Amino acid sequence: MNKYIKILSLSLGFWAVSCTNLEEQVLDETFSTTLSDKEAADGIIAPVYALLPTIYQHTTYFALQEISTDEAILPYRGGTDWGDNGIYLDLHRHTYNSNSANVKNTWNALVTALSRAITALNTLKDNPDANAKVYYAEAKAMRAYYNLMVFDLFGIAFKKDDPGTPSVILRGKTAFDYIAAEFEAAEPNLQTRNAVGSGRITKAGVWSLLARLYLNAPVYKDRYAASFTFAAEDMDKVVTYADKVINSTDYKLSNDYFSIFGNNNHNNTELIFAVDQRPELNGHNRLAYFSLSGDQYPLPAFPSANGTDGPGITSDFYQTWATAYAPADPKVDPRFFQDNLKKADDGLSTCVSDADFKINRGILRGQQYGLIRENGVFVRCADGKIKVGPLANLNRNRPDKKVIFTEKIDFTTEGSDYSTGFRVEKYEFSTESNSGRNRGMADISIVRLADVFLMRAEAQLRKGNSAAALADLNTVRAARNITTPPPALAAINLDVLYRERGFEFYWEMLRRTDMVRFGKYEGVWTEKTNADKNKRLFPIPQTAIDGASNLEGYLSQNPGY
């Protein structure tokens, strides 16, 4: 029997028109009769996940979820670098529009992934292989997940079963109910993490995403409300789904916070659902090198793999840490910083073996230490070990200017210099890379157990059960005990919980959604004063609207754009 694989057309001209309708140009390629049902099933489920690394790149979903918030800011470095026609300034200032590149690229990746899930559903339903039933459920759950992302960012969802017909566009409660029903329909036939790992959607992955959906229910059902009312029945759903995850035996909070984002995190039992970045899949280190200085080199084997002087954290976000722990330094919280260069912290150069060299992780402040590159190679000590010392802006031809990360970062000339802003090095650089930049090892968290605990805490708090909420919050804090854990909190309110989510999930692409839900997104922070509530949603890209213009009234722009 011949097997048929559906091939996706990715030409720009085609997608400019079809990404709105989620239609694909399908080419049937007949393979030999040796292709088994299992091979056909494996071949059709793989593309459903394949675009997750693209979606979670630093210039797509990360940019929309982080640089649009009070957490991350990306100025014109030195007046020129990262200019990109002002797209990152617009994101941070909330002056983005329907032609913004980050918005358009995120949209295109998401609707392409949605289309692949629909193709998979239509192909897998007739496949007799034993795995096809599970794969079908995964494709359905992933269609729901991609729709959830589109719904969260753009306010719409696509309902489509037949690849040959246009999608039905859903908004508000109708979209919410559809996504919830899709997740619930997929769950019975999904497997557990122990069976398939965290790189595929599982029962617990669906429970966690349903908890996220219901936690944001008042936002999703009425985007532009003056305030959000969190219905008890929605919060009960959050608790129910969170209980399922927490009470399962598959997951455990990690005592080593930074191991959750480390090279060996593929089997970390805190990860519930993640972007699989194992080296053989040719992932990327973008989230590792994006924020680092151009004079920071994390891998002794690769003298060309440096940082890009990308975004830093705002002083506003840093001050949430400083205020919470004053008069102590915020590094008393092990989630804030991991010191891997203790030998160099006396300000003097030192010598270490290549195998022992690791850069610091977390939020990086002040004078930076690391590998010193001269004439294209790293400086070594007399014994052959690699030299570690205070860094200067050698790549900027300013050897007199030290790499000293400062709290102040903004869009002024002074605030846009190469070393302004405290930086974030949360994900670890791959030790199995063949270039220093590709073949990332650290899986990117989509949802993890700490989020489930804090979602349950928030739902309990919004229901008035502060004792249960405080217990969940302190459970997460106490778990980070490979060193001294952050002290238990004695009281909780919504501001404390919001602050705690910032401490736990910084740089994890949750901030914008959290800010909207907590009523913070119209606030004022560094370089941002825009209070337009229409910015709670991103504009639908103009290319998508133009592509749908032959269907009158099919796709309308979000208010305010």
C-alpha positions in Angstrom: 0.0 0.0 0.0 1.3 3.4 -0.9 1.7 6.0 1.8 1.3 9.7 1.3 3.1 12.5 3.2 1.8 16.0 2.9 4.4 18.5 2.2 4.1 22.1 3.4 4.7 24.9 1.0 6.6 27.7 2.8 7.0 30.2 0.0 6.5 33.8 1.1 3.9 34.5 -1.6 1.8 31.5 -0.6 1.8 32.2 3.1 1.0 35.9 2.7 -2.4 34.7 1.5 -3.0 31.4 3.2 -1.8 31.8 6.7 -5.1 33.5 7.6 -7.2 30.7 6.2 -4.8 28.0 7.4 -4.9 26.4 4.0 -1.9 24.5 2.7 -0.6 23.7 -0.7 -0.6 19.9 -0.5 1.7 17.9 -2.7 1.3 14.1 -2.7 4.6 12.3 -3.0 4.3 8.6 -3.3 6.9 6.7 -1.3 7.9 3.1 -1.7 5.8 0.3 -0.3 8.4 -0.3 2.4 7.1 2.7 4.3 5.3 1.3 7.3 2.2 2.7 9.0 4.4 3.5 12.0 6.9 5.4 9.8 4.1 7.3 8.2 2.6 8.2 11.6 6.0 9.2 13.0 6.6 11.4 9.9 3.3 13.3 10.2 3.5 14.1 14.0 7.0 15.4 13.9 6.1 18.6 11.9 3.5 19.5 14.5 6.2 20.2 17.0 8.9 21.3 14.6 8.2 25.0 14.7 8.3 25.4 18.5 12.0 26.5 18.5 11.1 29.1 15.9 8.1 30.3 17.9 10.3 30.5 21.1 13.1 32.4 19.5 14.4 35.7 21.0 12.9 37.8 18.2 9.4 36.2 18.1 7.4 35.1 21.2 10.1 36.2 23.6 10.1 39.7 22.1 6.3 40.0 22.4 6.0 38.5 25.9 9.1 40.1 27.5 10.2 43.3 25.7 6.7 44.6 25.7 6.8 44.5 29.6 8.5 46.1 32.6 10.9 43.2 32.7 13.0 43.6 29.5 14.2 46.5 27.5 16.4 46.6 24.3 17.8 50.0 23.3 19.8 51.0 20.3 23.2 49.7 21.6 25.7 52.4 21.0 23.2 54.2 18.9 23.3 51.6 16.1 23.2 47.9 17.2 19.7 46.3 17.6 18.2 49.3 15.9 16.1 47.3 13.5 14.0 50.4 12.5 12.9 50.8 16.1 10.9 47.6 16.4 12.2 46.9 19.9 11.6 50.4 21.1 8.1 50.3 19.8 7.4 47.0 21.5 8.6 48.4 24.9 6.7 51.7 24.4 3.5 50.0 23.3 3.6 51.9 19.9 3.7 48.7 17.9 1.5 48.4 14.8 0.2 45.9 12.3 3.4 46.0 10.3 5.8 45.4 13.2 8.2 42.6 12.2 8.2 40.8 15.6 4.4 40.7 15.5 4.2 39.5 12.0 6.9 36.8 12.4 5.3 35.4 15.5 1.9 35.3 13.8 3.3 33.5 10.8 5.1 30.9 12.9 2.0 30.2 15.0 -0.5 29.9 12.1 1.9 27.7 10.2 2.2 25.4 13.2 -1.6 25.4 13.5 -1.9 24.4 9.9 0.6 21.5 10.4 -1.5 20.3 13.3 -4.6 20.3 11.1 -2.8 18.4 8.4 -1.7 15.8 11.0 -5.2 15.3 12.3 -6.6 14.6 8.9 -3.8 12.2 8.0 -3.6 10.3 11.3 -7.3 9.6 11.7 -7.0 6.9 9.0 -3.6 5.4 10.0 -4.0 2.0 11.6 -0.7 2.0 13.5 -1.0 1.6 17.2 0.8 5.0 17.8 -1.6 6.9 15.6 -4.3 7.2 18.3 -1.8 8.9 20.6 -0.4 11.0 17.9 -3.9 12.1 16.9 -4.5 13.2 20.5 -1.2 15.1 20.5 -2.0 16.9 17.3 -5.4 17.9 18.7 -3.8 19.1 21.9 -1.1 21.0 20.0 -3.8 22.6 17.8 -5.4 23.8 21.0 -2.1 25.0 22.4 -1.2 27.0 19.2 -4.8 28.4 19.3 -4.3 29.4 22.9 -1.1 31.3 22.0 -2.9 33.1 19.1 -5.8 33.8 21.4 -3.6 35.2 24.1 -1.6 37.4 21.8 -4.2 38.4 19.1 -7.6 37.7 20.6 -8.8 35.2 18.1 -8.8 31.4 17.6 -9.1 29.4 14.4 -11.7 26.6 14.2 -10.8 24.3 11.3 -11.1 20.6 10.7 -11.1 20.3 6.9 -7.9 21.5 5.2 -9.9 22.4 2.1 -12.3 24.9 3.8 -11.6 28.3 5.4 -11.2 28.5 9.2 -14.0 29.9 11.3 -12.6 32.8 13.4 -13.6 32.8 17.0 -13.3 35.5 19.6 -14.1 36.0 23.3 -16.0 33.4 25.2 -16.7 31.3 22.1 -12.9 31.0 21.4 -12.3 30.3 25.1 -14.9 27.4 25.2 -13.6 25.9 22.0 -10.0 25.8 23.2 -11.0 24.3 26.5 -13.1 21.6 24.8 -10.2 20.8 22.4 -7.8 20.2 25.3 -10.4 18.2 27.2 -11.1 16.0 24.2 -7.4 15.3 23.6 -6.5 14.4 27.2 -7.9 10.9 27.6 -5.6 9.5 24.8 -2.5 11.3 25.8 0.4 9.6 27.5 2.3 10.5 30.7 5.7 12.3 31.0 7.3 9.0 32.0 6.3 7.5 28.7 7.2 10.3 26.3 9.2 13.0 28.2 8.6 16.7 28.4 9.1 17.5 24.7 5.7 16.1 23.7 2.3 17.2 25.0 1.1 14.9 27.8 -1.9 14.5 30.1 -0.2 16.8 32.7 0.7 19.2 30.0 -3.0 19.6 29.1 -4.0 19.9 32.7 -1.4 22.6 33.2 -2.5 24.5 30.1 -6.1 24.2 31.1 -5.2 25.7 34.5 -3.5 28.6 32.6 -6.5 29.0 30.4 -9.0 29.2 33.3 -6.8 31.5 35.3 -6.9 34.0 32.5 -10.6 33.4 31.8 -11.8 36.9 32.8 -9.2 38.5 30.5 -10.0 36.2 27.6 -13.7 36.6 27.8 -13.6 40.5 28.1 -10.3 41.9 26.9 -11.0 45.5 27.5 -12.8 45.4 30.8 -12.0 48.2 33.3 -11.3 45.5 35.8 -11.4 41.7 35.8 -13.8 39.6 37.8 -12.4 36.2 38.6 -15.4 33.9 38.9 -15.3 31.2 41.6 -16.1 28.5 39.1 -13.2 29.4 36.9 -10.8 29.5 39.9 -12.2 26.1 41.0 -11.2 24.8 37.5 -7.7 26.1 38.0 -7.4 24.3 41.4 -8.9 21.1 40.0 -6.4 20.9 37.1 -3.5 22.0 39.3 -4.4 19.3 41.8 -4.2 16.7 39.1 -0.6 17.7 38.2 0.6 18.2 41.7 -0.9 15.0 43.0 0.7 12.9 40.2 3.9 11.1 40.7 5.7 12.3 37.6 6.8 15.8 38.7 9.0 17.3 41.4 10.2 20.8 42.2 13.9 21.1 41.6 16.1 22.0 44.5 18.7 23.5 42.1 16.8 26.4 40.4 19.3 26.9 37.6 19.3 23.2 36.7 15.8 23.7 35.3 17.5 25.7 32.6 20.7 23.8 32.3 22.3 21.6 29.7 21.0 18.4 31.4 17.4 19.6 31.9 15.8 17.3 29.4 15.0 14.9 32.2 14.4 17.5 34.9 11.2 16.4 36.6 10.0 20.0 37.1 9.5 20.5 33.4 6.0 19.5 32.3 6.1 20.7 28.7 9.1 22.1 27.0 10.7 22.9 23.7 12.9 20.0 23.0 16.4 21.3 22.4 18.6 18.2 22.5 21.7 18.7 20.4 20.8 16.2 17.7 17.8 18.3 17.0 20.0 21.2 16.2 18.5 23.7 18.6 19.9 27.1 19.3 21.5 29.0 22.2 19.7 32.2 21.4 18.2 32.7 24.9 21.7 32.0 26.3 23.7 34.6 24.3 21.0 37.2 23.6 21.6 39.3 26.7 25.3 38.8 27.2 28.0 41.4 26.4 29.9 41.1 23.1 33.0 40.5 25.3 31.5 37.6 27.2 32.5 34.1 25.8 30.9 31.2 27.6 32.7 28.4 25.9 36.6 28.0 25.9 36.4 25.9 22.7 34.7 28.7 20.7 36.4 32.1 20.5 33.7 33.4 18.1 30.7 32.5 20.3 30.0 35.7 22.2 27.0 37.6 23.4 25.2 40.2 21.4 24.6 43.0 24.0 20.9 42.5 23.6 18.2 43.3 26.2 18.7 44.0 29.9 16.2 44.1 32.7 14.7 47.5 33.6 15.6 49.2 36.8 11.9 48.9 37.6 12.1 45.2 37.6 15.4 45.1 39.4 14.0 47.3 42.2 11.2 44.7 42.9 14.1 42.4 44.0 16.1 45.0 45.8 13.0 46.3 47.7 11.8 42.8 48.7 15.1 41.8 50.2 16.4 45.1 51.6 18.7 45.7 53.4 20.1 42.4 52.2 21.4 42.0 48.6 18.8 40.1 46.4 21.4 37.4 45.7 20.3 35.9 49.0 17.5 34.4 46.8 19.2 31.6 44.9 17.0 32.3 41.9 18.6 35.7 41.4 22.2 34.6 40.8 24.5 31.6 40.6 28.2 32.4 41.1 30.3 30.1 39.0 33.4 32.4 38.8 34.2 32.7 42.5 37.9 32.6 41.8 37.8 35.8 39.8 35.6 37.8 42.2 38.5 39.3 44.0 39.1 41.5 40.9 42.3 39.6 40.0 42.9 37.4 37.0 43.1 33.6 37.7 43.7 30.5 35.7 41.3 27.6 35.4 41.1 24.5 33.3 38.8 24.6 30.2 36.6 21.9 31.7 36.1 23.9 34.9 35.2 27.2 33.3 31.5 28.2 33.5 30.0 31.7 33.3 27.7 33.0 36.0 24.0 32.5 35.7 21.0 34.6 36.6 20.9 38.4 36.8 24.4 39.7 36.1 25.5 43.0 37.7 28.6 45.1 37.9 32.1 44.2 36.6 32.0 41.1 34.5 34.7 38.5 34.5 35.5 35.9 31.9 37.6 34.7 29.1 39.8 37.4 27.5 40.2 37.2 23.8 43.1 38.8 22.0 43.9 38.5 18.3 41.1 36.0 17.9 42.2 33.5 20.6 41.7 33.3 24.3 44.6 34.4 26.6 46.2 31.5 28.5 48.3 31.3 31.5 51.9 29.9 31.6 50.6 26.5 32.7 48.3 26.3 29.7 45.1 26.9 31.6 42.7 29.5 30.4 42.9 33.0 31.9 39.9 34.5 33.6 39.8 38.1 34.5 37.9 41.4 34.4 36.4 42.1 31.0 36.8 45.2 28.9 35.0 46.3 25.7 37.7 45.0 23.4 35.2 44.1 20.6 34.1 47.8 20.6 37.8 48.9 20.4 37.5 50.4 23.8 40.0 48.5 26.0 39.9 51.4 28.4 36.2 50.8 29.1 35.3 47.9 31.4 32.3 45.6 30.9 30.4 46.9 34.0 26.7 46.2 33.9 24.8 49.2 35.4 21.3 49.4 36.7 20.4 52.3 34.5 19.2 51.4 31.0 16.9 53.4 28.8 16.7 54.9 25.3 18.9 57.9 26.0 22.4 58.0 24.6 23.9 57.3 28.0 21.4 54.6 28.8 21.9 52.8 25.5 25.6 52.2 25.8 26.9 48.7 25.4 27.3 47.9 29.1 24.1 49.5 30.4 21.5 47.3 32.1 21.8 44.3 34.3 21.7 41.2 32.1 20.1 37.8 32.2 21.9 34.5 31.7 19.2 32.0 32.7 19.7 29.2 30.1 23.1 27.5 30.0 25.3 27.5 26.9 25.5 24.1 25.2 28.7 22.1 25.8 28.0 19.9 22.8 27.7 22.7 20.3 29.9 22.5 17.2 29.9 26.3 16.8 29.1 27.7 20.2 25.8 29.1 19.0 23.9 26.2 17.5 22.9 22.8 19.0 21.5 24.1 22.2 21.1 21.6 24.9 18.7 23.3 27.4 15.1 22.6 26.7 13.0 25.8 26.9 10.2 25.7 29.5 6.7 26.1 28.3 5.1 25.1 31.6 6.7 23.7 34.7 5.6 22.5 38.1 6.4 25.8 39.9 3.9 27.6 37.6 1.3 25.0 38.5 1.8 25.7 42.2 1.7 29.4 41.8 -1.4 29.2 39.5 -3.1 27.3 42.2 -2.0 29.8 44.8 -3.4 32.6 42.7 -6.7 30.9 42.2 -7.0 30.2 45.9 -6.1 33.7 46.8 -8.7 35.1 44.4 -11.2 32.9 46.1 -10.2 34.3 49.5 -8.2 31.3 50.7 -5.0 33.1 51.6 -3.7 30.3 53.8 -3.7 27.8 51.0 -2.2 30.3 48.6 0.6 31.2 51.1 1.4 27.5 51.6 1.8 26.9 47.8 4.0 30.0 47.4 6.2 28.9 50.3 6.4 25.4 48.9 8.1 26.7 45.8 10.4 29.0 47.7 11.5 26.3 50.1 12.2 23.8 47.3 15.2 25.9 46.1 17.4 24.5 48.8 20.6 23.3 47.1 22.0 26.5 48.8 20.1 28.5 51.4 16.6 28.9 50.2 14.7 32.2 50.2 13.0 32.7 53.5 9.4 31.8 53.9 6.9 34.6 53.6 4.6 35.3 56.5 1.7 36.9 54.5 0.4 37.1 51.0 -1.7 39.3 48.9 -2.0 39.8 45.1 0.9 42.2 45.0 3.2 39.7 46.8 2.1 36.9 44.5 2.6 39.0 41.4 6.1 39.9 42.6 6.8 36.3 43.3 5.9 35.3 39.8 8.4 37.8 38.6 11.1 36.3 40.8 10.3 32.7 39.7 9.6 33.2 36.0 11.7 36.1 34.8 12.8 35.7 31.1 10.4 32.7 30.7 7.9 34.5 28.4 5.0 34.8 30.9 5.4 38.4 31.9 3.0 40.1 29.5 0.2 37.6 30.2 0.7 38.1 33.9 0.8 41.9 33.6 -2.5 42.0 31.8 -4.2 39.6 34.3 -2.9 41.6 37.3 -4.0 44.9 35.7 -0.4 46.2 35.3 0.0 46.4 31.6 -1.2 49.9 31.3 1.2 51.0 33.9 4.3 53.3 33.7 7.8 52.0 33.6 11.2 52.9 32.1 10.5 54.5 28.7 6.9 53.5 28.7 3.9 55.7 29.5 1.3 54.5 27.0 -1.9 53.5 29.0 -3.9 52.4 26.0 -5.8 49.2 27.0 -6.1 48.3 23.3 -2.4 47.3 23.6 -3.5 44.3 25.7 -3.7 42.6 22.3 -1.3 42.8 19.4 -2.5 43.9 16.0 -3.3 41.2 13.5 -0.6 41.7 10.8 -1.6 43.7 7.9 -0.3 41.0 5.5 -2.8 38.6 7.0 -5.7 41.0 6.6 -4.6 41.8 3.1 -4.4 38.1 2.3 -8.0 37.6 3.5 -9.4 40.6 1.6 -11.1 38.3 -1.0 -13.3 37.1 1.9 -15.4 40.1 2.8 -15.7 40.7 6.5 -13.6 37.5 7.3 -10.8 39.0 9.3 -11.2 42.3 11.1 -8.4 44.3 12.9 -8.3 44.5 16.6 -9.5 47.8 18.1 -7.0 50.6 18.3 -5.0 49.7 15.2 
